Amino acid sequence: MTTPKSDRIVFVQLSNFSDTNGALERHLAPHLRGRRLDVVRVWPIVKKNPLWLGLGLAAGLWHHGLGRLRERGALIEAIIKTPTFFRLASFIARREVARGGPAAAVLLTQAMFDPAPGDTPLVIYTDDCILNPVNRIHLTSEILPENVALERRLFDRASRIAVGGTHVARALASEYGIGADKAVVIGMGANVDRAGEGPIDDRLDRYAAGRIVFVGIDWKRKGGPELVEAFRRLAARHPHARLTIAGCSPPIDHPAIEVVGRVPLARVGELMAAASIFCLPSHAEPFGIATVEAARLGLPTVATETGGFLDTVREGETGFRVTPGDVDALEAALDRLLGDPDLCRSMGREAAVWARERFAWDNVAHRLADVIEAAIAGPAA
């Protein structure tokens, strides 16, 4: 069967709660060479149907247990990481795509279901895969063999796979047998905007202030406890230093540590713009988009040797990478930056230039549009 010609690209999402999805919607259309971009969101459709939602809940309970469903923020993850949801979401997405008529291609963010009807070219844009060795360090849910099999078939069926980081491309090659002809590294963009595109605030007193900022929801996976321990050690040598924790609310009692919890993206941008150093010492990190956001605002970063940080933090140039869980190494990296505002500033300047060139959403969208056109043109060799 031959797919009818169409100028329609259908962007299928789980939902719109991903900032990445919103950024792609805004930036992708101008690069599609006159093609129309339609959007389909699956989760809102499931939520409106009591039968489908109940089926998802039952599947989540069966595969992950009641305890997992009761965990804060884990309910949706438990539902969507089941074979039942994969099949249900595939049915819903294909139905919605077909309702709009023929499509030149279907774009899917994250490989959680198969949304493309017939032999319509499918492009997957993802920052991770189930069998990525990075994920074995810190599993958030049980890996189900049937889900692995479904994901493997989905990757085989896809015309092209665009990935955020090189570690994902390596995992696709080693664990799924997918080569560079099909998997393309295009990066990701920053979701925290800075005002305009003028010069960053690179005054020396900004970097001499010693303000460290951490942004992350998953406190333990993001290395929050190690950061607090390193900061406690540093406080005596750098009494002016301050640490701000955003995205979560761990119980911390320290006069130089401020916990602001979950805040809007605009507030995250304000915190970063006022900071001297960004620190995110994750144990595992699919991409680490916060490091890109920090770089665009002129911050040097202290991160770890894992996952996406290998793409987003250039060792010794835009920041430092340390071994995950190594508090001594984390302390030493922060100590070096806190004690050398000139180094902070030079790294921050380099980070801002590099992030603007490599990690602006408009540039990422342009690369993704090229991947979509290649999928429409024909299968990978």
C-alpha positions in Angstrom: 0.0 0.0 0.0 1.3 3.5 -0.9 0.5 6.4 1.4 -1.4 9.1 -0.4 0.5 12.4 -0.9 -0.2 14.9 1.8 1.1 18.2 3.1 0.1 17.2 6.6 2.5 16.3 9.5 0.8 15.0 12.6 2.6 15.6 15.9 1.4 13.0 18.4 2.0 13.5 22.1 1.1 11.8 25.3 -0.1 15.2 26.5 0.9 18.8 26.6 2.5 18.7 30.1 5.9 18.4 28.5 7.6 21.8 27.9 9.5 20.1 25.1 6.2 19.4 23.3 5.2 23.0 23.6 8.5 24.3 22.4 8.4 22.0 19.3 4.9 23.1 18.5 6.0 26.7 18.4 9.3 26.3 16.5 8.7 23.3 14.2 6.0 24.6 11.8 8.2 27.3 10.1 10.7 24.6 9.1 8.3 22.2 7.5 8.6 23.5 4.0 5.0 24.6 3.7 3.6 21.5 5.3 0.8 21.8 7.9 1.4 20.7 11.5 -1.5 19.1 13.3 -1.4 18.0 17.0 -2.9 15.0 18.6 -2.7 14.4 22.4 -3.6 11.0 23.7 -3.8 11.3 27.5 -6.7 13.9 27.6 -8.7 11.5 25.4 -8.0 8.6 27.9 -8.9 10.8 30.9 -12.3 11.6 29.4 -13.2 8.0 28.9 -14.0 6.2 32.2 -13.6 2.8 30.6 -10.2 3.5 29.2 -9.0 5.3 32.3 -10.1 2.4 34.4 -8.4 -0.1 32.1 -5.2 2.0 32.5 -5.5 2.0 36.3 -6.1 -1.7 36.4 -3.0 -2.3 34.2 -0.9 -0.1 36.3 -2.0 -1.9 39.5 -1.4 -5.3 37.9 2.1 -4.6 36.7 3.4 -2.2 39.3 1.4 -2.8 42.5 -0.7 -0.5 44.7 2.3 1.0 46.4 3.6 2.4 43.2 0.2 3.9 42.3 0.1 5.6 45.7 3.5 7.3 45.3 3.3 11.0 44.7 3.7 11.8 41.0 4.0 8.1 40.0 0.4 7.4 39.1 0.6 8.4 35.5 4.0 6.9 35.0 2.7 3.5 36.4 -0.2 3.6 33.9 1.7 4.6 30.8 4.5 2.1 31.4 2.4 -1.0 30.7 1.7 -3.1 27.6 -2.0 -2.4 28.0 -1.5 1.4 27.7 0.9 0.9 24.8 -1.8 -0.9 22.8 -4.7 1.4 24.0 -2.7 4.6 23.2 -1.7 3.2 19.8 -5.4 2.5 18.9 -6.4 6.0 20.0 -3.6 7.8 18.3 -4.0 5.9 15.0 -7.7 6.6 15.0 -7.2 10.4 15.6 -4.5 10.6 13.0 -6.7 8.9 10.4 -9.6 11.2 11.1 -7.7 14.1 9.7 -7.0 12.3 6.4 -3.7 11.2 4.9 -0.5 12.3 6.5 2.9 12.8 5.0 4.5 11.7 8.3 3.7 11.2 12.0 6.0 12.7 14.6 6.0 11.1 18.1 7.8 12.4 21.2 9.0 9.4 23.4 8.5 5.8 22.3 5.5 4.9 24.4 3.0 3.8 21.7 2.7 3.5 17.9 0.6 6.3 16.4 1.2 5.9 12.7 -1.5 4.2 10.6 -0.7 1.9 7.7 2.8 2.6 6.2 2.8 6.3 7.1 6.4 7.3 7.8 7.0 7.5 11.6 9.6 9.8 13.2 10.3 9.3 16.9 12.0 12.1 18.9 13.2 10.8 22.3 15.7 11.5 25.0 15.7 7.9 26.2 15.0 4.2 25.7 14.1 1.4 28.1 17.3 -0.5 27.7 19.6 2.5 28.0 22.4 1.4 30.4 22.2 4.8 32.1 18.7 3.9 33.4 20.0 0.8 35.2 21.7 3.1 37.7 18.5 4.5 39.0 15.3 2.6 38.0 12.1 4.5 38.6 9.9 1.6 37.8 10.1 -2.1 36.9 11.2 -2.9 33.4 8.5 -5.1 31.8 9.8 -7.6 29.2 6.7 -7.1 27.1 7.2 -3.3 27.1 10.7 -3.9 25.9 9.5 -6.1 23.0 6.9 -3.5 22.0 9.4 -0.7 22.1 11.9 -2.8 20.0 9.2 -3.4 17.4 8.3 0.3 17.4 11.9 1.4 16.8 12.2 -1.2 14.0 9.0 0.2 12.5 10.1 3.8 12.7 11.5 5.5 9.6 13.8 7.7 11.6 14.7 8.2 15.3 15.9 11.6 16.4 17.5 11.6 19.8 18.5 14.3 22.3 21.9 12.9 23.3 24.7 10.7 22.0 24.3 8.2 24.8 20.8 7.4 23.5 22.2 6.8 20.0 24.8 4.5 21.5 22.1 2.6 23.4 20.0 2.2 20.3 23.0 0.8 18.5 24.2 -1.6 21.3 20.8 -2.7 22.6 18.5 -2.5 19.6 20.9 -2.8 16.6 19.9 0.6 15.2 22.7 2.4 13.3 23.5 6.0 12.6 21.7 5.8 9.3 18.4 5.7 11.2 19.2 7.3 14.6 20.2 11.0 14.4 21.4 13.1 17.3 19.7 16.6 17.2 20.0 17.8 20.8 17.3 19.6 22.7 16.5 23.2 23.5 16.1 25.3 26.6 12.7 25.8 28.1 13.7 28.7 30.3 13.9 31.8 28.1 16.0 34.8 28.9 14.9 38.3 28.0 15.9 39.0 24.4 19.1 37.8 22.9 21.3 40.6 24.1 24.5 40.1 26.2 24.3 38.1 29.4 25.0 39.6 32.7 28.7 38.8 33.0 29.8 41.3 35.6 32.4 39.9 37.8 30.4 40.6 41.0 27.7 38.2 39.8 30.1 35.3 39.8 31.9 36.5 43.0 28.6 36.4 44.9 28.9 32.6 45.3 25.3 31.8 44.6 24.7 28.1 43.7 21.4 27.0 42.2 20.0 23.5 41.9 16.8 22.8 39.9 15.2 19.3 39.9 12.1 17.5 40.9 13.6 14.1 41.7 15.7 15.1 44.7 17.6 11.8 45.2 18.1 10.9 41.5 19.3 14.4 40.8 22.0 14.1 43.5 20.5 16.6 45.9 21.7 14.9 49.1 25.3 14.8 47.8 25.1 18.5 46.9 23.9 19.5 50.4 26.7 17.5 52.0 29.3 19.1 49.7 27.9 22.5 50.5 28.0 22.0 54.2 31.7 21.2 53.9 32.3 24.3 51.8 30.4 26.7 54.0 33.3 27.3 56.4 35.8 28.1 53.6 33.3 30.2 51.6 31.0 31.9 54.2 29.5 34.2 51.5 28.2 31.2 49.5 24.5 30.5 49.2 22.6 27.5 47.8 19.1 27.7 46.4 17.1 24.5 45.8 14.2 24.7 43.3 11.8 22.1 41.9 11.4 20.1 45.1 11.2 20.6 48.9 13.6 18.5 50.9 13.7 19.1 54.6 16.9 21.0 55.1 17.9 23.3 58.0 20.9 25.4 57.1 21.2 29.2 57.3 22.8 29.5 53.8 20.4 27.1 52.0 17.1 28.3 50.7 14.4 25.8 49.5 11.9 27.4 47.2 10.1 24.2 46.0 8.1 24.0 42.8 8.1 27.3 41.0 7.0 28.5 37.5 9.5 28.4 34.6 9.8 32.2 34.7 10.9 32.0 38.3 13.5 29.3 37.5 14.9 31.8 34.9 15.1 34.5 37.5 16.9 32.2 40.0 19.4 31.2 37.3 19.9 34.8 36.1 20.8 35.8 39.6 23.1 32.8 40.3 26.9 32.3 40.0 27.0 28.5 39.5 24.5 25.8 38.5 24.9 22.4 40.0 23.0 19.2 39.1 25.0 16.1 40.3 22.5 13.5 39.0 23.1 9.8 39.4 21.4 9.2 36.0 20.2 11.8 33.5 18.6 11.2 30.1 19.4 14.7 28.9 19.6 17.3 31.7 17.9 20.2 29.9 18.3 22.4 33.0 22.0 22.5 32.2 21.2 24.0 28.8 18.9 26.5 30.4 21.6 27.5 32.9 24.2 27.8 30.1 22.0 30.2 28.1 21.9 32.4 31.1 25.6 32.4 31.5 26.2 29.9 34.2 29.0 27.4 34.5 27.7 24.0 35.5 28.9 21.3 37.9 27.3 18.0 36.8 28.2 14.4 36.5 29.7 11.9 34.1 26.4 10.4 33.0 23.8 10.5 30.2 23.0 13.8 28.5 25.6 15.7 30.5 28.3 14.3 28.2 26.6 16.5 25.5 25.5 19.5 27.5 28.6 20.2 29.8 32.0 20.5 28.2 34.5 19.5 30.8 36.9 22.3 31.7 35.3 24.7 29.2 31.6 25.3 30.3 31.9 23.6 33.7 33.0 20.4 35.4 31.8 16.8 35.4 32.4 14.5 38.4 31.6 10.9 39.2 28.0 10.4 40.3 27.8 10.1 44.1 31.4 11.3 44.7 30.9 14.0 47.3 34.7 14.7 47.5 34.9 15.4 43.8 31.7 17.5 43.9 33.1 19.5 46.8 36.4 20.1 44.9 34.7 21.3 41.7 32.5 23.7 43.6 35.4 24.9 45.7 37.4 25.7 42.6 34.6 27.8 41.1 33.7 29.5 44.3 37.3 30.5 44.8 37.8 31.8 41.3 35.2 34.3 40.0 37.2 34.9 36.9 37.0 31.2 36.0 33.3 31.3 36.7 32.8 34.2 34.4 34.9 32.8 31.5 33.1 29.4 31.7 29.7 31.2 31.9 30.5 33.2 28.8 31.6 30.2 26.8 28.5 28.3 28.0 26.2 31.0 26.8 27.7 31.2 23.3 27.8 27.4 22.9 24.2 26.9 24.2 22.9 29.6 21.9 24.5 27.9 18.9 23.7 24.3 19.7 20.7 24.2 22.0 18.3 26.9 20.8 14.9 25.3 20.1 14.7 26.9 16.6 17.9 25.2 15.6 16.8 21.9 17.1 13.5 22.2 15.3 15.3 22.9 12.0 17.3 19.7 12.5 14.2 17.7 13.3 12.4 19.0 10.2 15.3 17.7 8.1 14.9 14.3 9.8 11.2 14.3 9.0 11.8 15.2 5.3 14.3 12.3 5.1 11.7 9.9 6.5 9.2 11.1 3.9 11.7 10.8 1.1 12.3 7.1 1.8 13.5 4.4 4.3 16.9 4.5 5.9 19.4 2.4 4.0 
